[in-house]
Amino acid sequence: MTLRIDYRTIAPEAIATLSQMNDYISNSSIDSTLRYLIEIRTSQINGCSYCIQVHRAQALGIGEDDKRLDALERWRESSLFSNRERTALAWTDSVTLIAESHAPQDVFAALRGHFSDKQIVDLTMVIMSMNSWNRLAISFGRKAPNA
């Protein structure tokens, strides 16, 4: 038996607070293309099929390429991502796996070559927010619509 709780109905104030973070992110220094790549990658690491499906549809909706999205899980081996995107994806992996990685200084230092301090904070907010949404969806059994 899979535990399922409609956390959105049970704690609407908490969801509204997380949604405010999404509002901030939507108006942040991180462009939508990079944001969706980060959200999908975070969701891949965490195994959140619901969030992968939602953010993949959003990325495709703004013109992202299917080939890049298909290659995202193997971004390190793919030539489809810019150096800037690769640096952001390395940070995404490190922050999402923080218990293992401890946010290595070399990965953080590489960000400085592509992002301002404000962008680094905003990038980290995208990762942090997505990790929160993943944890809710996975913990309470939220399934992708086609699952």
C-alpha positions as CSV (number, residue, x, y, z in Angstrom):
1,M,0.0,0.0,0.0
2,T,1.4,3.4,-1.0
3,L,1.0,6.3,1.4
4,R,-0.8,9.1,-0.3
5,I,-1.7,12.4,1.3
6,D,-3.0,15.4,-0.5
7,Y,-0.6,17.8,1.1
8,R,-1.9,20.7,-1.0
9,T,-5.3,20.5,0.7
10,I,-4.1,19.6,4.1
11,A,-1.6,22.4,4.5
12,P,-2.5,25.1,1.9
13,E,-0.5,27.8,3.9
14,A,2.7,25.7,3.6
15,I,2.1,25.2,-0.1
16,A,1.4,28.9,-0.5
17,T,4.8,29.7,1.1
18,L,6.6,27.4,-1.3
19,S,4.7,28.9,-4.1
20,Q,6.0,32.3,-3.1
21,M,9.5,31.0,-3.6
22,N,8.4,30.0,-7.1
23,D,7.2,33.5,-7.7
24,Y,10.6,34.8,-6.6
25,I,12.4,32.4,-8.9
26,S,10.2,33.3,-11.9
27,N,11.4,36.9,-11.5
28,S,15.0,36.1,-10.5
29,S,18.2,36.4,-12.4
30,I,18.0,32.8,-13.7
31,D,16.4,32.5,-17.1
32,S,13.6,30.0,-17.7
33,T,15.6,27.6,-19.9
34,L,18.3,27.2,-17.2
35,R,15.7,27.0,-14.5
36,Y,13.8,24.1,-16.1
37,L,17.1,22.3,-16.8
38,I,17.9,22.6,-13.1
39,E,14.4,21.6,-11.9
40,I,14.4,18.5,-14.2
41,R,17.9,17.5,-13.2
42,T,17.1,17.9,-9.5
43,S,14.0,15.8,-10.0
44,Q,16.0,13.1,-11.8
45,I,18.5,12.8,-9.0
46,N,15.6,12.6,-6.4
47,G,13.6,10.2,-8.6
48,C,10.5,12.4,-8.7
49,S,8.6,11.3,-11.8
50,Y,5.8,13.8,-11.2
51,C,8.2,16.8,-11.2
52,I,10.2,15.5,-14.1
53,Q,7.0,15.3,-16.2
54,V,5.8,18.7,-15.2
55,H,9.0,20.6,-15.7
56,R,9.8,18.8,-19.0
57,A,6.5,20.0,-20.3
58,Q,7.3,23.5,-19.2
59,A,10.7,23.4,-20.8
60,L,9.2,22.1,-24.1
61,G,6.6,24.8,-23.9
62,I,9.3,27.5,-24.0
63,G,11.1,25.9,-26.9
64,E,13.6,23.6,-25.2
65,D,14.9,20.8,-27.4
66,D,13.8,17.2,-26.8
67,K,17.3,16.0,-27.5
68,R,18.8,18.1,-24.7
69,L,16.2,17.0,-22.3
70,D,16.8,13.4,-23.1
71,A,20.5,13.9,-22.6
72,L,20.1,15.8,-19.3
73,E,20.6,12.7,-17.1
74,R,24.0,12.2,-18.8
75,W,24.9,15.9,-19.0
76,R,28.5,15.3,-18.2
77,E,29.0,13.2,-21.3
78,S,26.9,15.3,-23.6
79,S,28.1,18.1,-25.9
80,L,24.6,19.6,-26.0
81,F,25.1,21.9,-23.0
82,S,27.1,25.1,-22.8
83,N,29.9,25.5,-20.3
84,R,27.7,27.8,-18.3
85,E,24.9,25.2,-18.2
86,R,27.4,22.5,-17.3
87,T,28.7,24.5,-14.4
88,A,25.1,25.1,-13.1
89,L,24.3,21.4,-13.5
90,A,27.4,20.5,-11.5
91,W,26.3,22.8,-8.8
92,T,22.8,21.3,-9.0
93,D,24.2,17.8,-8.5
94,S,26.4,18.9,-5.6
95,V,23.6,20.8,-3.8
96,T,21.0,18.1,-4.3
97,L,23.4,15.5,-3.1
98,I,24.8,17.8,-0.3
99,A,25.0,15.0,2.3
100,E,27.5,13.2,0.0
101,S,29.2,16.1,-1.8
102,H,29.3,18.8,0.9
103,A,29.2,21.4,-1.9
104,P,32.8,21.1,-3.0
105,Q,34.8,24.4,-3.3
106,D,36.0,23.6,-6.8
107,V,32.4,23.3,-8.0
108,F,31.4,26.5,-6.2
109,A,34.5,28.3,-7.6
110,A,33.6,27.3,-11.1
111,L,30.3,29.1,-10.8
112,R,32.1,32.4,-10.4
113,G,33.4,32.2,-14.0
114,H,29.8,32.2,-15.3
115,F,27.5,33.8,-12.7
116,S,27.4,36.8,-10.5
117,D,27.0,36.3,-6.7
118,K,23.3,37.2,-7.0
119,Q,22.9,34.6,-9.8
120,I,24.7,32.0,-7.7
121,V,22.2,32.7,-4.8
122,D,19.3,32.6,-7.2
123,L,20.6,29.4,-8.8
124,T,20.9,27.8,-5.4
125,M,17.3,28.9,-4.5
126,V,16.0,27.1,-7.6
127,I,17.8,23.9,-6.5
128,M,16.6,24.3,-2.9
129,S,13.0,24.9,-4.0
130,M,12.9,22.0,-6.3
131,N,14.4,19.7,-3.7
132,S,11.5,20.8,-1.4
133,W,8.9,20.1,-4.0
134,N,10.5,16.7,-4.8
135,R,10.4,15.7,-1.2
136,L,6.8,16.6,-0.8
137,A,5.7,14.8,-4.0
138,I,7.8,11.7,-3.3
139,S,7.0,11.4,0.4
140,F,3.3,11.7,-0.1
141,G,3.0,9.5,-3.2
142,R,2.2,12.1,-5.9
143,K,2.3,10.4,-9.2
144,A,2.9,11.7,-12.7
145,P,-0.5,11.9,-14.6
146,N,0.5,9.2,-17.0
147,A,2.1,6.9,-14.2
